[in-house]
Amino acid sequence: MPTLFSPLTIKNIQLKNRIVVSPMCQYSSEDGFAGDWHLVHLGSRAVGGAGLIFTEATAVSPEGRISPGDLGIWKDEHIPFLRRITSFIEKQGSVPGIQIAHAGRKSSQLPPWEGSKELPKEAGGWQTCAPSALAFKEGDAVPKELSIQEIKKVISDFRDAAGRAKKAGFKVIELHAAHGYLLNEFLSPLSNRRSDEYGGSFNNRCRFLLEVIESVRTVWPEEFPMFVRISATDWKEGGWNEDDSIKLATLLKTKTIDLIDCSTGGNAPDVKIPVKPLYQVSFAENIRKAGGIMTGAVGLITTSKEANEIIEEGRADLVFLAREFLRDPYFPRRAATELGTDPQWPLQYERAKRKH
């Protein structure tokens, strides 16, 4: 059997293969509610055979959304439809995961098909917040610097969101600390210029994330995995770098984080990222080896051969695919055929396994 299709057990959860549907914003919610689009979008990837399927970045508060169309989990009313989605995913033999997030200074934006520009307050926009009163890019509104009391409120929002995620039937949770969103903003010296206990030194800049983890731990079952997505580098001098990520990995391991989902960038607008196939995989490999923790590789992984070699060579424990899953919801089934294996198909599709 190709290594890509070997099972992986994390805590009490077994993934049938190493293929993960990466969180991908759909900008298709109203007031944070999941709907038919989310059921079909996520459900089709479960039918397609992915081992683990994540929701898009799911906001822990209304002001934590990237856009008004973001998925949310800040109130109990969000739970029933999410539970419908998780139930369907599990019936296909896949594991439902949720990524919870706060967009920080990169919130209150229009969706990509409307330009991803700041949403004016007169059009329904809201005040953004951040560790420091520094705009993401020139021309953006300056975010409000969070007070200690407001930081504590965000921490409790993450905790409450995790509790709702459990009730909604999710079996894996991921904290979004990447791509220039709030948790990432606290980590990076480019966006965190605080002089209190949440800024300055490496340990102080990590404090917010660690306190979020500790708070979420009070409601998230010990037998269910917890991941953290990070930007392994800001790709900018004076910013967060790979050495910082390795150092953070050792901290996260002590907090019983099970896996680090290794992305990059997003916290500085004026950087040149060397985008090419597999350009981020080395970060997952180095953090895995130096940090002694499981990692997920992400970033322009598009072929079955690439995905299988990443796992086979021990460069990561999981492969996270995004755009390739938008192009082909059935990537795992295609990959299985290409790699010479034959995973179980849904009974409804069995008659299509042979072309005669």
C-alpha positions, 0 to 999 in steps of 0.5 A, spaced: 500 500 500 502 506 498 504 510 504 499 516 503 494 511 504 496 508 510 492 510 516 494 514 522 492 514 529 492 521 533 489 520 540 483 516 539 482 518 532 484 514 526 485 517 519 484 512 514 489 516 510 494 521 510 490 526 505 487 532 508 482 537 506 485 544 508 481 550 510 478 554 505 474 560 505 468 560 502 465 567 503 458 564 503 455 564 510 450 569 512 451 571 520 456 565 520 451 560 519 453 554 515 448 552 509 447 547 503 453 550 500 458 548 506 454 541 506 455 539 499 462 543 499 465 539 505 461 533 504 463 531 496 470 531 499 468 526 504 465 522 498 471 523 495 475 519 500 479 524 504 481 522 511 480 528 514 476 534 512 477 541 515 472 547 515 474 554 513 477 558 518 471 559 523 470 565 526 470 565 534 466 572 534 463 576 529 468 581 529 473 576 528 471 574 521 475 576 515 468 578 511 461 578 513 460 571 509 465 567 513 463 561 517 462 562 525 461 558 531 460 564 536 453 562 538 449 556 539 444 557 534 450 555 529 451 548 532 445 544 528 447 545 521 454 544 523 452 537 526 449 535 520 455 536 516 459 532 521 454 527 521 455 526 513 462 526 513 463 521 518 458 516 515 463 517 509 468 514 513 472 521 514 474 525 520 470 532 521 475 537 523 474 545 524 479 550 524 477 556 529 480 563 528 480 570 529 482 575 523 485 581 527 487 587 523 485 583 517 478 582 518 472 587 515 474 585 508 470 584 502 470 577 499 475 576 493 471 576 487 469 583 490 477 585 491 478 583 498 478 590 500 476 593 506 469 593 508 467 601 509 463 602 516 457 605 512 457 598 508 457 594 514 464 594 516 467 594 523 473 596 527 478 591 527 483 589 532 490 587 533 496 586 538 498 593 536 495 599 533 499 598 526 495 597 519 497 591 515 498 595 509 498 602 507 491 605 506 488 600 511 484 603 517 489 603 523 486 597 528 485 598 535 490 595 540 487 590 544 487 591 552 488 586 557 481 585 558 479 585 551 485 579 550 482 575 556 475 576 552 478 573 545 481 567 549 474 566 552 471 566 545 476 561 543 474 557 549 467 557 548 467 556 540 471 550 542 466 547 546 461 548 541 465 545 536 465 539 540 457 539 541 457 540 533 461 533 532 467 535 530 473 530 532 479 534 530 480 542 532 485 547 529 487 553 532 489 558 526 495 562 528 498 563 521 497 568 515 497 574 519 491 573 523 490 575 530 494 569 533 499 570 528 499 577 529 501 576 536 507 572 535 510 576 529 515 582 531 512 585 525 505 586 528 507 586 535 510 592 538 507 591 545 511 593 551 507 589 556 507 581 558 504 580 551 509 583 547 517 584 546 520 577 548 519 571 544 516 568 550 511 574 551 509 574 544 507 566 544 503 568 551 497 569 547 497 563 543 499 559 549 493 561 553 488 560 548 491 553 548 490 552 555 483 555 555 481 551 549 484 545 553 478 546 558 473 544 554 476 540 548 476 532 550 483 530 551 482 524 546 481 528 540 487 531 537 488 539 537 492 542 531 495 549 530 496 552 523 502 557 523 506 561 518 513 558 519 516 564 516 514 571 515 519 571 509 521 578 511 528 580 515 526 582 522 520 578 522 518 571 525 522 565 522 523 558 521 528 558 527 522 561 531 517 556 529 522 550 531 522 553 538 515 554 538 514 547 536 517 545 542 513 549 547 507 547 543 509 539 544 509 541 552 502 543 551 500 537 548 499 539 541 498 533 536 500 536 530 503 543 527 500 545 520 506 548 517 504 554 512 508 561 511 507 568 510 501 573 510 503 577 515 507 582 511 504 585 504 511 587 501 514 580 501 517 576 495 515 569 496 518 563 492 512 560 490 513 553 486 511 546 487 512 544 494 515 550 496 513 550 503 514 542 505 521 543 507 518 547 513 514 541 515 520 537 514 525 541 519 520 542 524 518 535 524 525 533 525 527 539 530 521 539 534 520 532 535 512 533 533 508 531 527 507 536 522 502 537 516 505 539 509 501 544 505 502 549 499 502 547 491 502 539 492 498 537 486 499 530 484 499 523 487 506 522 486 508 528 490 503 527 496 506 520 497 513 521 497 512 527 502 509 521 507 514 516 504 520 520 505 518 522 512 517 529 511 511 530 514 505 526 517 499 529 513 499 532 506 494 538 506 491 540 499 487 546 498 486 548 491 487 541 488 481 539 492 477 545 489 479 542 482 478 535 484 473 533 490 475 526 488 483 527 488 484 521 493 480 516 489 484 518 483 491 518 487 489 511 489 488 509 482 495 512 480 498 509 486 496 502 484 491 501 490 484 500 491 480 504 497 473 502 499 468 506 495 461 508 497 456 503 495 452 508 491 459 508 486 461 501 486 458 500 479 463 505 476 469 502 479 470 498 472 468 501 466 465 495 463 
